[in-house]
Amino acid sequence: MHKLSLLGLSFVMTACLTAKTNTLEDEETNTESSFATIYDIQTGAIAEGETVTIENTVVTSMLTGDEEGFFIQDEGGGEWTGIYVFVGQAGGGIAPLIGDKLTITGSVSEFYDSTQLVISSAENLVVTGDATPVPTTVTSVDDWEAYEGCLISLEDQTVSSDVNSYGEADLSFGIPMDNTFFNFETCFDASYSSITGIVTYSFEEYKINPRSQEDLMGGEEGECAGSFATVAEVQSGSFENRTVTFENVVVTEAESNFDEYSVFWIQDQGAGEWSGLYVFVRENTAAEITVNRGDVVTLTGMIEERYDQTQLVLNDASDFTMNSAEGDITSVSLSSAPSDWENYEGVLITLENAVIGSGG
């Protein structure tokens, strides 16, 4: 047997467990721990804070991106058999290998509505052999909580969005694919014969996290270059979480004196309903992009909905091209209130015969 060394993170799941009669003593804290399975913990027989020992559990992931933890699973897999191990309190440097079979002792904890096993010392984790982690093939789900922390596979998946600024992409199964372990490359309409990964819960959403490119099987490229569109097509259509390129649009207003980001508005030349859009430029790019009213530009970015407002998010200066500084700015004249103001979100308008007053 050899000992594992550790590092740290923090996730969680939903815990509880059935204690068995055999007990052993935690050498460091001098507290008794109960033998249990992960299934016992996740299905509700042990109180939060209780110390448990799990034998013959299998490592299903490498350390997460922030190196604070990893995932383990009961042999054979299935519902309620996976859990996150937080090693941040143990010190040292742990480097678990996928397929290591462990005896592990830790306390059950809830962290932001996710269950985890917290390790207090490297002495509480011993490698006893090796085994092949078994992913559970999931074809339908009533409650994702049963798979939290589990290694699963989804077959015949199509990507229904581009990768957003948080490293996530939506899948046809109805769950996002996230980059906890590596930054995958994919795009709208890409398809895979199967996607394998660990299910996590964060920000009130369950996500599947492939561990490497090998977990993305049979991939076929989608529209990775981004779609060319007009602002009106985007504003009146369904482009959320898609990468879009706008050619030769006009800047109608700019505010670029922010310390952390800059914003401006663009419009299709000629204006009209649905023709205006808000552009958000991220901090790492804001200093490299300067625009003024009347600039004609070409932009590529992700379409996102934030606080019920459609916007283009610009992540890199290479996605911005200045074409001209002599564009014609056209406003839409309105002599009365439209039936739906949403058609004019982001559009430069002129109100005719408007009266300013209290209305009282």
MIKOL-942098 format. One record per residue: residue in three letters; x, y, z of N, C-alpha, C in turn. Coordinates in steps of 0.1 Angstrom, whole numbers, plus 5000, padded with zeros to 4 digits. Atoms other than C-alpha are relative to their C-alpha. Layout:
# residues N
ALAXYZXYZXYZ/...
END
This chain:
# residues 360
MET500949885000500050005000500950125000/HIS499249874999501250364995499050115004/LYS500849894995499950685010499850104989/LEU500249895009498450964989500350135006/SER499849864995499551324993498850094995/LEU501249915003497051614992500250144996/LEU500149865003496051964981498650045003/GLY501349954995492652154982499050054991/LEU501249945007489052264969498849995009/SER501250024993485452274980498850004992/PHE501350025007482252134965499149935010/VAL500850074991479551934980498849934994/MET501250075005476451714977498950005010/THR501150014990473551594998500249875008/ALA499450114993474651365026499149945011/CYS500650084989473451105051500649864999/LEU499550145002474550755060499749905011/THR500350114990474050425077501349955006/ALA498850054993476750345102500049855002/LYS499950144998477949995104500749985014/THR499650024986478949825137501550015002/ASN498649994999482649815129500450145001/THR499549874999484550125140501550005001/LEU498649994998488050255139500350145005/GLU499849884993489750545156500950094991/ASP499249905008491050855137501250045009/GLU498849984992494650875149500250155004/GLU499749864998494851255145499150075010/THR501049934992491651365161499549925012/ASN500450094989491151065184498549985001/THR501450025000487551035173499749874992/GLU500450125007485750725162499350034987/SER500749985013484650685126499249874997/SER500850115004481950455112500349954986/PHE499850055014482450225082498750034992/ALA501249975008480050325054500450004985/THR499849985014479650345016499650144997/ILE500549875005479150664996498550004998/TYR501550025001475650534989499350035013/ASP500549984987475050535026499950155003/ILE499949864998476150895028499050084992/GLN500849925008474251024999498549985001/THR501450034999470950855006499450035014/GLY500649934989470651005041500049935013/ALA500050074986471650785071501150065009/ILE499049944991474451005086499950155001/ALA500249854999474251355100501350074996/GLU498849915004476451635088500950015012/GLY499049994990479651645107500549875006/GLU499650134995479851275114501249954992/THR498850055007483251105106499749864996/VAL500250145005483150795084501349954993/THR499050065008485550555068499449924988/ILE500550065012484950435032501149914995/GLU499150095005486650125020499749964985/ASN500250055013487150004984499350114991/THR500649895008486150344969501050034989/VAL499249985012487550434934500150154997/VAL499849865005489050774923499550014986/THR500649995013487050894893500550134993/SER499549885006488851234887501350035005/MET498849934995492051414889499650115009/LEU500449884992492251724911499350104991/THR500749905007489951994901500950124996/GLY499249895005491252314884500750085011/ASP499449934989491952484917500749915010/GLU499250104993493552164931499649995015/GLU500450014986491452164963499249875002/GLY500750124997489751824958499949914987/PHE500250105011488751524936498849925004/PHE501350084998485851284932500449855001/ILE499950144998485450924943498649944998/GLN501350065003482750664937500149855005/ASP500150144996481650324951500349924987/GLU499750095011482850034929498749974993/GLY501250035008480349974901499150124996/GLY500749885003478850324901498549995002/GLY501450004998475150394899499550135007/GLU500549884992472850654916500550005014/TRP499749984986473950804949501449955003/THR498850074997477450654946501350094999/GLY498849915002479750954940500050115010/ILE499949884990481051234963501350074997/TYR498849925001483551514963500849995012/VAL499150004988486551494986500850135000/PHE499349874998487851824999501249985008/VAL498850024994491451815008500850125004/GLY499449874997492152185014500550015014/GLN499649984986492452145052501249905004/ALA499050104997494951855050501450044998/GLY498749965003497952035037500749904991/GLY499350095008500651865017499650014985/GLY500349995014500351784980499449874995/ILE500650135004497851514969499950004985/ALA500150025014497951374934499349874997/PRO500750135002495251114931500049964985/LEU500050055013495250894900498649944998/ILE501350075003491950794883500249855000/GLY499950154999491450424891500649965013/ASP499550044987493150434925498949955009/LYS501050054991491250224950500550045014/LEU499749934988491150394984499349945012/THR500749994987490350355021500250145005/ILE500049864998489450705031499250045012/THR500749954988488350875064499850155000/GLY500249865000486751215066498650035006/SER501349964995483751415079499150044989/VAL501049975010480551455060499650155002/SER500349854999479851825052499150044989/GLU500849945011477452035032500650144997/PHE499449875004478852325012499250054988/TYR500949945010476452544992499149894994/ASP500950105004473952254990500649894992/SER499350115006476452004978500749925011/THR499450084990477751714999501449974997/GLN498750035002481351655004500649925012/LEU499250074990483851445024501250085003/VAL498949914997486351665042501149925007/ILE498950074994489851515049500850095008/SER499249924991491851645078501449985000/SER498650035000495151475072500249904989/ALA499650095011497051285045500049865006/GLU500050134994497150995070498649934998/ASN501450055001493350955064499749944986/LEU500350045014493750845028501149904996/VAL499150115003495450515018499649934987/VAL500250075012495750364983500149855003/THR499950154998494949984985500049924988/GLY500050085012494849884949499650094988/ASP500549925012493349994915498849934995/ALA501350055006490049944897499750104988/THR500549925012488350074865498850085005/PRO501349934997485850354873499049984989/VAL501150035009482550264858499050114999/PRO501049905002480450544843498649944999/THR501450045001476650514846499450064988/THR500749945011474850554813498750055003/VAL501249944996472050794818499150034988/THR500949975012469050804794498950095004/SER501049914995466550994815500250035015/VAL499849964986466551184848498850065006/ASP501149934992463851264873500650105009/ASP499349914990466251424898501549984999/TRP498550015002469851504891500749985013/GLU499350014987470651504928500549865002/ALA499650144999470851124926501449974993/TYR498850025008473851164902501150105005/GLU499049904995475651444921501349935004/GLY498750074996479351344923500349884992/CYS499850135007478851044900500650024987/LEU499550005013480650954869498949944991/ILE501150045009478050934841500450014985/SER499849985014477850904803498650034994/LEU501149975008475351064780500249974985/GLU499750045014474950924745499350094990/ASP500649935011474251094712499650145004/GLN500349864995474551454724500450104989/THR499849895008474351774704500250135008/VAL499749884993475852104716499050114996/SER501049905004473052364717500350145003/SER499549864998475152674725501550004997/ASP498649985000478652804720500550005015/VAL499450004987481052794750499950155005/ASN500149874995480153094772501250055007/SER498849944993482453324792500349935013/TYR499750074988482253084821500549864997/GLY499450135004483552784801498949894999/GLU501150105000480052614798499450004986/ALA500850015012478152484768498849915003/ASP501250084998474552354767500049884992/LEU500250135007473751994757498649974997/SER501450035004470651854740499349925011/PHE500650084989470151634771499350105010/GLY500649904991469251954790500950045012/ILE499149974990472351984812501250074994/PRO498849945005475352214807501249925002/MET498750064999478852084801501050115005/ASP499249904994481352264823501549965000/ASN498650025001485152304825500849985013/THR499350024987486052194861501349944998/PHE498750075002488851974848500950054989/PHE499149955011489952114815499150094991/ASN500749915009488952384789499849934987/PHE500350075012487352184762499750114989/GLU500449925011486752324727498949944993/THR501250055008483352284711499250124996/CYS500849895005480652494695498649964997/PHE501450025004477052524685499949894989/ASP500350115010475752214667501049894998/ALA499150125000478751994674499349885006/SER500750124995477651634680501049905005/TYR499150104994479151354701499249875002/SER500750134998478350984702499849975015/SER500250004986478951004740500850105007/ILE499249914991480051244767500049955014/THR499950064986481351114800500650115009/GLY499549904990481951324831499449995013/ILE500549994986481351404867498950105001/VAL501149914998478051564877500350085013/THR499849904988478551874900498750095001/TYR501149914997476152124915500650135004/SER499549874996476952494916499150104994/PHE500949905004474952814913498749954996/GLU501350055001471752624916499849924987/GLU500150075013472452414885500949885000/TYR499150125002473752054878500750014987/LYS499249995013476452024852500849874999/ILE499250115003478451744836501450054996/ASN498749955001482251784837500949904994/PRO499150105006484351584812501450025006/ARG498749994994487851514826501150024991/SER499049975010489751524794499349984986/GLN500650015013489251524756499549864997/GLU500450145002488951144758498649975004/ASP501450024996485551184775499050054990/LEU500849955010484251354744500249914987/MET499850105010483751064720499250034987/GLY500749995013482851074683499650144996/GLY500449865002482851454680500050044985/GLU500149945013481751634648499850145002/GLU500049854999482452004644498650064996/GLY501149935004479552244644500450134994/GLU499749875006479452614634501050085009/CYS499049954990482652694653500450144996/ALA499549875005483453004632499050115005/GLY501049904997480253184644499150034989/SER500949975010477253284625500050154996/PHE500149865004477053604604498550035001/ALA501449964998473853794612499950155001/THR500349864997472254134614499650015014/VAL500549974987471354294647498549965001/ALA501450025001467754274637499649855001/GLU500250155000467953894631500349955014/VAL499750054987469553844665498950055010/GLN500949944991467154074684498649944999/SER501350055002464053924669500049844999/GLY500050145001465253564668500549935012/SER499550084988466853294690501549974998/PHE498650015001470553344693500749995013/GLU499450004987471153324730501149895001/ASN498850094998474553164739500649954987/ARG499450035013475553164703501150114997/THR499049915005478653324688499650064987/VAL500549935012477753584662500950114995/THR499249895006479553814638499150104994/PHE500849895006478054154629501050084991/GLU499149925009479654324598499450144998/ASN500349875004479654694592498850065007/VAL501149934992477354804621500650135005/VAL499649864996477355164633499950015015/VAL500049974986478255274668499150135002/THR501049894998475355494681500350085013/GLU499649934987476755574716501149925006/ALA498950074993479855484736500350065013/GLU499649974987480855494772501249915004/SER498850094999484455374775500950055011/ASN499249954990485755544806499949935014/PHE500150084988485155264831501349945003/ASP498850064996487955114851500149854997/GLU500050155002486954754847499449954987/TYR500650055012484954734815499650134992/SER500649895008483454954787498849954993/VAL501250045007480154954769499850104989/PHE500549915010478755094737498849934993/TRP501250055007475655054714500350004985/ILE499850025015475654934678498649994994/GLN501250015007472954944652500249974985/ASP499950035014472354804617499950144993/GLN500149885008472855074591498650004994/GLY501349985005469555214581498949995011/ALA500850004988468055144616498749914997/GLY501350085000464455004621499849935013/GLU500350084989462754784646501149895002/TRP499150114996465054534664501550034996/SER498749985006468154704649501150045009/GLY499049954990469954814681500549895010/LEU499550104991472154624705501150065009/TYR499149964990474154674737501349914999/VAL498850085001477854564736500850025013/PHE499250004988479754474768501449954997/VAL498650035003483554474766500649965013/ARG499450054988485354274793501250085004/GLU498949934995488054414815501349984993/ASN498750035007490954244798500150064986/THR500149955014489854394765499750154999/ALA500649865000488354734774501150104996/ALA498949905002491754924773500450004985/GLU499550025013492454794738498950054989/ILE501049965009489154914722499450135003/THR500649864998488055274717499150024988/VAL501049975010484955364698499450145002/ASN500749874999483055684690498849994992/ARG501349995008479655774676500450004985/GLY499849995014479555704639501149904995/ASP499050105005482355434638499249894994/VAL500650135006481555144615501049895003/VAL499150114994482854824630499449864996/THR500450145001482754444626500449945014/LEU499850054986482354254659499649855000/THR500350144998482353884669499949985015/GLY500150024985481053784704498949905003/MET501150094995478653574724498850095003/ILE501349944997474953674726499549955013/GLU500450044987473853664762498850095005/GLU501149934993470753764782500450035014/ARG499749964987471453964813499050105005/TYR501049924994468754104835498950044989/ASP501049995011466354054805500450104989/GLN499549915011468554264782500949914991/THR499150075009470154114751501250084998/GLN498749935002473854194747501049914993/LEU498850075006476954104728501150025009/VAL498950004991479854014750501349994992/LEU498750005007483254104736501149965009/ASN499050064991486053894751501450034996/ASP498649985004489053974730500150114989/ALA499949895010490354274710500149954986/SER499950055014490954044680498749984994/ASP501450015005487154014677499450134996/PHE500449865004486954384669500850054989/THR499449945012487654554636499450144998/MET500449875004487454924629500050024985/ASN500049995015486254974593500050144995/SER500249865005485455344591499650095012/ALA500549914989484855654613498950094994/GLU500949915007482255804589498749934997/GLY501350075002479155594593498850105002/ASP501249914998475655754591499249945011/ILE500850044989473755734623498550044997/THR501449985003470055694617499149975012/SER500950034989467355724643498649974994/VAL501450045003463855584642499050105006/SER500949904996461155844644498749945005/LEU501250054994458155764667499150125003/SER501049904997455055984668499049965011/SER500850054989453255764693500749885006/ALA499450114994454055494717499849874993/PRO500250135007454655154700499249905009/SER500750104992452654854710500949915009/ASP499150084992455754684723501450074999/TRP498749934999458854874734501249914998/GLU498950095002460954564732500650004986/ASN499549995013461254604695501050114998/TYR499149885001463254924701501149995011/GLU498950014990465554794728501450024993/GLY498749975006469054934720499950094988/VAL500149925013467655134690500050155003/LEU500049864999468355504686498750054994/ILE501349955005464955674684499850155002/THR500449864998463456024680498550005003/LEU501449994997460156104697499550134995/GLU500549885006458056354678498850045009/ASN501149934993455556594695499949945014/ALA500050054986456656464729499850125010/VAL500249904989455456654760500649955013/ILE499350034988457556654791499250065012/GLY500749954989455556694823499749895010/SER500350094989454256534855498849914996/GLY501250085004451156394837498950015010/GLY501049994990449156504866499050114998/
END
